[in-house]
Amino acid sequence: MSTPQRGECGRRRVHPQHMRLLLPLLRSGVVVAAATTGYYTLPLDRDADQRIASVLVLGLLAIGGLLALQAVGIIGSPHPRLRAIEALTTAVPLFLLLFAATYFLYAQEHGGRSFSEPLNRNDALYFTVTVFATVGFGDIVPVSQTARVLTTCQMAADLILVGLIAKVMVGAVRIGLERRQSSTPPQRPDP
């Protein structure tokens, strides 16, 4: 049994292998924290009328591109499962923040006539998560036709995202594991 290695100051050093495993999760956390901070601090409500649809479409395309890049990264990664977790923990929160920003912009543009109550940023994020989780408490509901269309689009996109993640990410992990196993030379038994 080995004892933990200590650094110069007596603190326990992190093993390089553990650091390589923690880095993807740290990257994901930084991206999600930055996106959440941007969601709450950027002036989303300026000139919203022209940007709602374009923000949503461009955001969905960007998330699709991110997932495609992540799938390629998973296949080539020495730790495909960990890389898939990184992809999930980055893409899903970004997806939710994108729809929350869309609902917020739309609610701001239409002055409280689009949902059962006016939405601030917290309300928009809360509504987005309840739709994604299929909880539907009923405390916030879309009341205008456009808000209902946006919510329906999110529901369809939720199903596509979950299916896409299940198919693409799991497939990429499988291919990455097969690639890793085929590149590992067979080990000889000890004499």
Buried (B, 14 or more C-beta within 10 A) or exposed (E): EEEEEEEEEEEEEEEEEEEEEEEBBEEBBEBBEEBBEEBEEEEBEEEBEEBBEEBBEEBBEEBBEBBEEBBEBBBEBEBBBBBBBBBBBBBBBBBBBBBBBBBBBBBBBBEEEBBBEBBEBEBBBBBBBBBBEEEEEEEBBBEBEEBBEBBEBBEEBBEEBEEBBEEBBEEBBEBBBEBBEEEEEEEEEEE
